[in-house]
Amino acid sequence: MSISCVIAAYNEAPRIGAVLGAVAGHPALEEVIVVDDGSRDGTAEVVAGFSGVRLLAQPQNGGKSRAVARGIAAARGSHLLLLDADLRGLDRGAVSRLIAPVDAGAADVSLSLRANAPASWRALGLDYISGERVLPRAQLADRIAELEALPRFGLEVFLNRIWLAEAARIAVVRWPGVESPMKHEKRGWRAGLVADAKMMGDIFRTIPPREAAAQILRMRARRIAA
């Protein structure tokens, strides 16, 4: 099993360095690829400061789905580790724990359950739109055009649909020390609320609300102990 880490980043200069510090040179990773999605800040300069990290630059901001698609198209590993660029508290141990169930053959795929995931999701034991996942690259390698055509934030529920169609064994890995900042923390309350609304709109343009609810129930049924 060889793993390519793919990180899409847009204006994450203040945060991406902490994420790269956890994955650059990680012994379980064959490569780390950052796709700079048309950032207007110093994201690319921060990435360039990490040895061994491959930087791909999008000519303009096209959204997370398209940026991740480009990273997947460039990846060489048998498996993918997808990470968000703004995580707080990520360390090598957390990365290893997310990889471990798939590497051991106990699960086909894995996803994180972060410390600051909504309380209802933590009670359910599942964050169905988690951006931190490990999966076989073959699940997406032939679907690059489909990924590029997704709404900006349609990637995770699209992946869920594939996992459920393939009856994948899903490991949910709790990350008690890792958080993802809320959008209002990065953009202010008004812009954050607008961004959240747009994200949910993208999700429900990708799948209808009824399918989203069904995904949660079916994914919970596919969980294995991690």
C-alpha positions in Angstrom: 0.0 0.0 0.0 1.4 3.4 -1.1 -0.3 6.6 -0.1 -0.5 10.0 -1.8 -1.7 12.8 0.4 -3.7 15.4 -1.5 -4.5 18.8 0.1 -6.6 21.5 -1.6 -5.9 25.0 -0.3 -7.4 28.4 -0.9 -6.0 31.4 1.1 -4.7 29.2 3.9 -1.3 30.8 4.4 -1.9 31.2 8.2 -2.9 27.6 8.7 -1.5 25.2 6.1 2.0 25.2 7.6 0.7 23.3 10.7 -0.9 20.7 8.4 2.2 20.2 6.3 4.3 19.9 9.4 2.3 16.7 10.2 2.5 15.1 6.8 5.8 16.3 5.2 8.2 13.4 5.6 5.6 11.2 7.2 6.9 7.6 6.8 3.6 6.2 5.7 3.2 8.7 2.8 4.8 8.3 -0.6 4.1 11.9 -1.6 2.3 15.0 -0.5 0.6 17.1 -3.1 -0.9 20.6 -2.4 -3.2 22.1 -5.0 -3.2 25.9 -4.5 -6.7 26.8 -5.8 -5.9 30.3 -7.0 -5.0 31.7 -3.6 -4.5 35.5 -3.3 -2.3 35.3 -0.1 1.0 33.6 0.6 -0.3 30.0 0.6 2.1 29.0 -2.3 5.1 30.6 -0.5 4.3 28.6 2.7 4.0 25.4 0.8 7.3 26.1 -1.1 9.1 26.1 2.3 8.4 22.4 2.9 10.9 20.0 1.3 9.4 17.2 -0.7 5.9 18.7 -1.0 4.7 19.0 -4.5 2.8 22.2 -5.3 0.3 22.4 -8.1 -1.2 25.8 -8.9 -4.7 26.3 -10.3 -4.9 29.3 -12.6 -8.0 30.6 -10.8 -10.2 29.6 -8.0 -12.4 26.8 -9.1 -13.5 25.2 -5.8 -12.5 22.3 -3.7 -13.9 19.5 -5.8 -11.9 20.6 -8.9 -8.7 21.2 -6.9 -8.9 17.8 -5.4 -9.6 16.3 -8.8 -6.3 17.8 -10.1 -4.4 16.4 -7.2 -5.9 12.9 -7.6 -5.0 13.0 -11.3 -1.4 13.7 -10.4 -1.2 11.2 -7.6 0.9 8.0 -7.9 -0.1 6.0 -4.8 -2.4 3.0 -4.6 -4.4 5.0 -1.9 -5.2 8.6 -1.2 -5.1 10.5 2.0 -7.4 13.6 1.6 -6.9 16.4 4.1 -8.3 19.9 4.6 -5.7 22.6 4.7 -6.9 24.4 7.8 -6.8 21.8 10.5 -5.7 22.7 14.0 -3.9 20.2 16.3 -3.0 17.7 13.5 0.1 15.7 14.2 1.8 12.6 12.8 0.0 10.3 15.3 -3.4 11.5 14.1 -2.4 10.9 10.5 -1.1 7.4 11.3 -4.4 6.6 13.2 -6.5 7.6 10.1 -4.3 5.4 7.9 -4.0 2.4 10.2 -7.4 0.6 9.7 -7.0 0.7 5.9 -3.4 -0.3 6.0 -4.2 -3.2 8.3 -7.0 -4.4 6.0 -9.6 -4.0 8.7 -11.4 -1.4 6.6 -11.7 -0.4 3.0 -11.8 3.3 3.7 -11.6 5.6 6.7 -12.7 9.1 7.7 -12.2 11.4 10.7 -14.5 12.5 13.5 -12.9 15.7 14.7 -13.1 17.2 18.2 -15.2 20.1 17.1 -17.5 18.3 14.8 -21.2 19.2 15.6 -22.4 17.6 18.8 -25.1 15.6 17.0 -22.5 14.1 14.6 -20.3 13.2 17.5 -23.3 11.5 19.2 -24.0 9.6 16.0 -20.3 8.7 15.7 -20.1 9.9 12.1 -19.2 13.1 10.3 -20.6 12.2 6.8 -19.0 15.3 5.2 -15.6 14.9 6.8 -12.8 16.1 4.5 -10.2 13.8 6.0 -10.3 10.4 4.4 -8.2 7.4 3.3 -9.5 5.5 0.2 -8.2 3.5 -2.7 -7.2 5.8 -5.6 -8.9 3.4 -8.0 -12.3 4.6 -6.6 -11.7 8.0 -8.3 -8.9 7.6 -10.8 -11.4 7.1 -13.7 -13.8 9.7 -12.4 -11.7 12.9 -12.8 -14.2 14.5 -15.2 -17.1 13.7 -12.8 -15.2 15.3 -9.9 -14.4 18.4 -12.0 -18.1 18.8 -12.8 -19.2 18.6 -9.1 -20.3 21.7 -7.2 -17.5 23.3 -5.2 -18.3 21.3 -2.1 -20.0 18.3 -3.5 -16.9 16.0 -3.2 -17.6 14.3 0.2 -21.2 13.3 -0.5 -20.1 12.1 -4.0 -17.5 9.9 -2.3 -20.1 8.6 0.2 -22.3 7.5 -2.8 -19.4 5.5 -4.2 -18.5 3.9 -0.8 -22.1 2.8 -0.3 -22.4 1.5 -3.8 -19.3 -0.6 -3.3 -20.4 -1.7 0.2 -17.1 -0.4 1.6 -16.2 -1.1 5.2 -15.9 2.3 6.8 -13.6 3.1 9.8 -14.5 6.2 11.7 -11.4 7.5 13.5 -12.0 9.8 16.4 -9.6 12.8 16.4 -10.1 14.3 19.9 -7.1 16.7 19.5 -7.9 17.9 16.0 -10.3 20.7 15.0 -11.3 22.5 11.8 -12.0 26.2 12.3 -15.5 27.3 11.6 -15.9 29.5 8.6 -16.9 32.5 10.7 -13.6 32.3 12.5 -11.7 32.8 9.2 -14.1 35.2 7.5 -16.2 36.9 10.1 -19.8 36.1 11.1 -21.7 37.4 8.0 -19.3 36.0 5.4 -19.0 32.8 7.4 -22.8 32.3 7.4 -23.0 33.0 3.7 -20.2 30.5 3.1 -21.9 27.8 5.2 -25.2 28.4 3.3 -23.3 28.0 -0.1 -21.6 24.8 1.1 -24.9 23.3 2.1 -26.4 24.4 -1.3 -23.5 22.6 -3.1 -24.1 19.5 -1.0 -27.8 19.4 -1.9 -27.1 20.2 -5.5 -25.0 17.0 -5.6 -27.5 14.8 -3.7 -31.0 15.6 -2.5 -31.6 16.0 1.3 -33.4 12.7 1.5 -30.3 10.9 0.1 -28.1 12.8 2.5 -30.1 11.5 5.4 -30.0 8.0 3.9 -26.2 8.3 3.5 -25.8 8.9 7.2 -27.9 5.9 8.3 -26.3 3.6 5.7 -22.8 4.8 6.6 -23.4 4.2 10.3 -24.4 0.7 9.4 -21.2 0.1 7.5 -18.9 1.4 10.3 -16.3 -0.9 11.8 -14.5 -0.4 15.1 -11.3 1.6 14.6 
